């Protein structure tokens, strides 16, 4: 009898406990619904707040959100060697520990704060299998080798001709830049950026506007580079336009002497810092941007003082070493000027960006041959592809959106989530969606600070229409499980 009474009492207590839990869950759902209404009920938001909170809670308890199952066979190693091959399947314990280590760094001054929780797919959507998408974005090794060989032969011949034709350019050095040399080029090896770097010893930099990115250049007393005096304008400023035109003339004459491959120089785009070559191959064309760049052995300008906040991601020593690098300026027209004279130069950090992307781990062994693989570059490739495909479908609406917006948002995301455990390969779906959530917040706030020049906003109100359109398109993709990824052949 006592045993039966005890079991009856425990049964009644269990029933009351279950009822209490049911009432608590109902109250929680009501609060989530109320918060959703307070958020404005914007139909463009990707998912409900309730789903975001469930995911955020799961991450805090140490469970990865919406993690895709491991593929049956790993994709081939990339030709560029950027370590996108997934490691052997992790144990459950290791998988559970990874998101638990996610800690946010302090948001840099002027940067957009990360969303409270990463955007996730609706519960019924299932995993995205993004690893398969990343493997299809990988460049075929032979295609990369063939394209690089053609580009190297053409550029080497041009540099030799440029150095010997005009003493002003006799000291130029070649520097590869852009996505191919950062090992994040996707789909085809059909675009290359080559910087022709000219060392200059003494120049005065004066800001041309309030962004801190564009400068007028004048020589200090008794310049060593007297051969550049012929490129000064009537105000004594070094004219980017005059230097580009001289370089373009040499290149246009020399391409006629290139054998075994057809090379043409495309028409000049107003304000563009590049001289673009078109190399025709039997089944494809390769575009090569030749970018005139000045290399100054002096301190970075004051506008960069609060930028490059990588201390918690890459470390203080790395930041200090990077800031000791030379100042690079490209011949870029500042379109904000009322009268376009072609005498402005823009700061360039392509050499720094390449170093950060190729050494992107908080631990020095991240993505090395014997080190753990992270998902950082894969997330960048995925969002680059998504934006590129949307631009192809809607070129007019997205004419103010560039891949540099995606790369800048990526650098900020690496600062907000600085640890290698925040970007584990096994949690690729989750990592991509939190990166995507940050990018969407930037678009919706029209605020994306330049990573090296914080007061320079890359998404101004003038770009509002493009930002709004892209935000709607990305949300539509997110809510429908990314049909653009599913369309890939």
Residue pairs with C-beta under 8 A, 6 or more apart in sequence:
29 50
32 48
32 49
32 50
32 53
33 50
35 49
36 48
36 49
36 50
39 45
39 49
44 471
44 472
44 475
45 475
46 119
46 437
46 440
46 475
46 478
46 479
47 119
47 120
47 121
47 122
47 478
47 479
51 120
51 122
51 123
52 115
52 116
52 117
52 118
52 119
52 120
53 117
55 65
55 66
55 117
55 118
55 120
55 430
56 116
56 117
56 118
58 64
58 65
59 65
59 99
59 102
59 117
59 118
59 430
60 100
61 100
62 96
62 97
62 99
62 100
63 96
63 99
64 95
64 96
64 98
64 99
64 424
64 426
64 427
64 430
65 99
65 118
65 120
65 427
65 429
65 430
65 433
66 120
66 121
66 127
66 128
66 429
66 430
66 433
67 95
67 127
67 426
67 427
67 428
67 429
67 430
68 127
68 128
68 129
68 130
68 131
68 428
68 429
69 127
69 129
70 86
70 89
70 131
70 426
71 86
71 129
71 131
71 132
71 135
74 85
74 86
75 84
75 85
75 86
75 131
75 132
75 134
75 135
75 138
76 85
76 135
76 138
77 83
77 84
77 85
78 84
78 85
78 138
78 139
78 141
78 183
79 138
79 139
79 140
79 141
79 144
79 145
80 139
80 144
80 180
80 183
80 185
81 183
82 183
82 184
82 358
82 367
82 377
83 367
83 368
83 369
83 373
83 377
84 134
84 135
84 138
84 373
84 377
84 378
85 373
86 131
86 373
86 425
86 426
87 372
87 373
87 425
89 426
90 98
90 424
90 426
95 424
95 426
95 427
97 421
98 421
98 424
98 426
98 427
99 421
99 422
99 424
99 427
99 430
101 419
101 421
101 422
102 417
102 419
102 421
102 422
103 418
103 419
103 422
104 114
104 416
104 417
105 312
105 313
105 415
105 416
105 417
105 418
106 312
107 113
107 114
107 415
107 416
108 306
108 307
108 309
108 412
108 415
108 449
108 454
109 306
109 309
109 454
110 306
110 449
110 454
110 455
111 412
111 415
111 416
111 449
111 454
112 412
112 438
112 441
112 442
112 445
112 447
112 448
112 449
113 441
114 413
114 416
114 417
114 434
114 437
114 438
114 441
115 434
115 437
115 438
115 440
115 441
117 437
118 430
118 433
118 434
118 437
119 433
119 434
119 436
119 437
119 440
119 478
120 430
120 433
121 128
121 433
121 478
121 481
122 479
125 481
126 481
127 429
128 429
128 432
128 481
128 482
128 485
130 378
130 382
130 428
130 429
130 432
130 485
131 378
131 428
133 382
133 385
133 485
133 488
134 378
134 381
134 382
134 428
136 488
137 186
137 187
137 381
137 382
137 385
139 185
139 186
139 187
139 188
139 189
143 188
143 189
144 189
147 189
147 190
147 192
147 286
148 189
150 261
150 279
150 281
150 286
151 192
151 194
151 279
151 286
151 288
153 261
154 258
154 261
154 263
154 277
154 279
154 288
155 174
155 194
155 288
155 290
157 254
157 257
157 258
158 251
158 254
158 255
158 290
159 172
159 174
159 196
161 250
161 253
161 254
161 257
162 169
162 172
162 196
162 247
162 250
162 251
162 254
163 169
163 170
163 171
163 172
164 170
165 250
165 254
166 246
166 250
167 227
168 227
168 228
168 230
168 231
168 243
168 246
169 196
169 198
169 246
169 247
169 250
171 198
171 199
172 196
172 197
172 198
173 196
173 197
173 198
173 199
173 295
174 194
174 195
174 196
174 197
175 194
175 195
175 196
175 197
175 293
175 350
175 351
176 192
176 193
176 194
176 195
176 354
177 193
177 194
177 195
177 291
177 350
177 351
177 354
178 185
178 191
178 192
178 193
178 289
178 350
179 185
179 186
179 191
179 384
179 403
180 189
180 191
180 192
180 193
181 193
181 354
182 353
182 354
182 357
182 358
183 357
183 358
183 377
184 357
184 377
184 380
184 381
184 384
185 191
186 381
186 384
186 385
186 388
187 385
188 284
189 286
190 284
190 285
190 286
190 287
191 286
191 287
191 288
191 289
192 286
192 287
192 288
192 289
193 274
193 288
193 289
193 291
193 350
194 288
194 289
194 290
194 291
195 291
195 293
195 328
195 330
195 348
195 350
195 351
196 247
196 290
196 291
196 292
196 293
197 293
197 294
197 295
197 328
198 292
198 293
198 294
198 295
199 295
199 297
200 225
200 228
200 294
200 295
200 296
201 223
201 224
201 225
201 296
201 297
202 219
202 220
202 223
202 224
203 217
203 218
203 219
203 220
203 238
203 294
203 296
203 298
204 217
204 218
204 219
204 220
205 215
205 216
205 217
205 296
205 301
205 327
206 215
206 216
206 217
206 218
207 214
207 215
207 216
207 301
207 303
208 214
208 215
208 216
208 334
208 337
208 344
209 334
209 336
209 337
210 455
211 303
211 336
211 453
211 455
211 456
212 301
212 302
212 303
212 304
212 453
212 455
212 456
213 303
213 346
213 347
213 450
213 453
213 456
214 332
214 334
214 336
214 344
214 345
214 346
214 347
215 301
215 329
215 344
215 345
215 346
215 347
216 237
216 343
216 344
216 345
217 237
217 238
217 294
217 329
217 345
218 236
218 237
218 238
219 225
219 228
219 229
219 232
219 236
219 238
223 229
228 238
228 243
230 242
231 238
231 239
231 242
231 243
231 246
232 238
232 239
233 239
233 242
233 341
233 343
235 343
237 343
238 343
238 345
239 341
239 342
239 343
240 273
240 292
240 331
240 332
240 333
240 342
240 343
240 344
240 345
241 331
241 333
241 341
241 342
241 343
242 342
243 292
243 331
244 273
244 275
244 292
244 331
244 342
247 275
247 290
247 292
248 265
248 268
248 275
251 265
251 275
251 277
251 290
252 265
255 263
255 264
255 265
255 277
261 279
261 280
261 281
262 279
262 280
263 277
263 278
263 279
263 280
264 277
264 278
264 280
265 275
265 276
265 277
265 278
266 276
266 277
266 278
268 275
269 276
270 333
270 340
271 332
271 333
271 335
271 340
272 332
272 333
273 291
273 292
273 330
273 331
273 332
273 346
274 289
274 290
274 291
275 289
275 290
275 291
275 292
276 287
276 288
276 289
276 290
277 287
277 288
277 289
277 290
278 285
278 286
278 287
279 285
279 286
279 287
279 288
291 330
291 331
292 330
292 331
293 328
293 329
293 330
293 331
293 348
294 328
294 329
294 330
294 345
295 326
295 327
295 328
296 326
296 327
296 328
296 329
297 326
298 326
298 327
299 327
300 323
300 327
301 327
301 347
303 347
303 453
303 455
303 456
304 323
304 347
304 452
304 453
306 454
307 450
307 451
307 452
307 453
307 454
308 319
308 322
308 323
308 352
308 451
308 452
309 319
309 415
310 318
310 319
310 322
310 356
310 414
310 415
311 319
312 362
312 415
312 418
313 362
313 414
313 415
313 418
314 356
314 359
314 362
315 362
322 352
322 355
322 356
325 351
325 352
327 347
328 347
328 348
328 349
328 350
328 351
329 345
329 346
329 347
329 348
330 345
330 346
330 348
331 345
332 344
332 345
332 346
333 340
333 342
333 344
334 344
334 346
337 344
347 452
347 453
349 451
349 452
352 452
353 407
353 411
356 411
357 377
360 366
360 367
360 374
360 376
360 377
360 414
361 367
361 371
361 374
361 420
362 418
362 419
362 420
363 371
363 372
363 420
365 371
365 372
366 372
366 373
366 374
366 420
367 373
367 374
367 377
372 420
372 424
372 425
373 425
374 420
374 423
374 424
374 425
375 423
375 424
375 425
375 427
375 428
375 431
375 432
376 410
376 414
376 423
376 431
378 425
378 428
378 432
379 410
379 413
379 423
379 428
379 431
379 432
379 435
380 406
380 407
380 410
380 435
382 432
382 485
383 406
383 409
383 410
383 432
383 435
383 436
383 439
384 403
384 406
384 407
385 484
385 485
386 474
386 477
386 482
386 484
386 485
387 398
387 401
387 403
387 405
387 406
387 470
388 403
389 484
390 398
390 470
390 473
390 474
390 477
390 484
391 398
391 401
394 469
394 473
397 465
397 466
397 469
398 466
398 469
398 470
399 466
400 462
400 463
400 465
400 466
400 467
401 463
401 466
401 467
401 470
404 458
405 442
405 448
405 458
405 459
406 439
408 448
408 449
408 450
408 451
408 458
409 435
409 438
409 439
409 442
409 448
410 435
411 451
412 438
412 448
412 449
412 451
413 434
413 435
413 438
416 438
417 423
417 434
422 431
423 431
424 431
433 478
436 474
436 478
439 474
440 471
440 474
440 475
442 448
442 459
443 459
443 467
443 468
443 470
443 471
443 474
444 467
444 471
446 457
446 459
446 460
446 461
446 463
446 464
446 467
447 457
447 459
448 457
448 458
448 459
449 455
449 456
449 457
449 458
450 456
450 457
450 458
459 467
477 483
477 484
